């Protein structure tokens, strides 16, 4: 009897699924940042909204998420510092 290799168990398939999960987490985090800013009635210009939604770096998005609770202007998300 020959071995049957299922594609969904293949390392490449697992890698693709993990990349999809990371992209999904990044998208969700970006949407949360925007939602917080909206609820705080902070205007987010289209170019900044696009920049937030385009980010796939979970650490960067985490920093922006933390800052979204404290800033007074959307541009402050991107300033260097704590």
C-alpha positions in Angstrom: 0.0 0.0 0.0 1.4 3.4 -0.8 1.4 6.4 1.5 -1.2 9.0 0.8 0.0 12.6 1.4 -2.7 15.0 2.0 -2.0 18.5 0.8 -3.5 20.2 3.9 -0.9 18.4 6.0 1.9 19.4 3.7 4.4 22.0 5.3 3.7 24.4 2.4 -0.1 24.3 3.1 0.6 24.8 6.8 2.8 27.8 6.0 0.1 29.3 3.7 -2.5 28.9 6.5 -0.3 30.5 9.1 0.4 33.5 6.8 -3.4 33.9 6.3 -3.9 33.8 10.1 -1.2 36.5 10.5 -2.8 38.7 7.8 -6.2 38.2 9.5 -4.8 39.3 12.9 -3.1 42.3 11.3 -6.3 43.3 9.6 -8.4 42.9 12.7 -5.9 45.0 14.8 -5.9 47.8 12.2 -9.7 47.9 12.2 -9.6 48.1 16.0 -7.3 51.0 15.9 -9.6 52.8 13.5 -12.6 51.9 15.6 -11.1 53.4 18.8 -10.2 56.6 17.0 -13.7 56.8 15.6 -15.3 56.2 19.0 -13.0 58.9 20.4 -14.2 61.2 17.6 -10.7 61.6 16.2 -10.7 62.4 12.4 -8.6 60.0 10.4 -7.7 61.3 6.9 -7.8 58.9 4.0 -4.0 58.7 3.7 -3.6 57.8 7.4 -6.5 55.3 7.2 -4.8 53.6 4.2 -1.5 53.5 6.0 -3.1 51.8 9.1 -5.0 49.3 7.0 -1.9 48.5 4.8 0.3 47.6 7.8 1.0 43.9 8.3 3.4 44.3 11.2 1.7 43.1 14.4 4.2 44.9 16.6 3.7 48.2 14.8 -0.1 47.8 14.9 0.2 47.0 18.7 2.1 50.2 19.2 -0.6 52.2 17.3 -3.3 50.4 19.2 -1.8 51.5 22.5 -1.3 55.0 21.3 -4.9 55.2 20.0 -6.2 55.5 23.6 -4.1 58.5 24.4 -3.6 60.7 21.3 -5.6 63.8 20.3 -4.7 63.7 16.6 -4.5 60.7 14.3 -1.0 61.8 13.1 0.3 61.1 16.6 0.0 57.4 16.0 3.1 57.5 13.8 5.4 59.7 16.0 8.5 58.1 17.5 8.7 57.5 21.2 7.0 55.6 23.9 
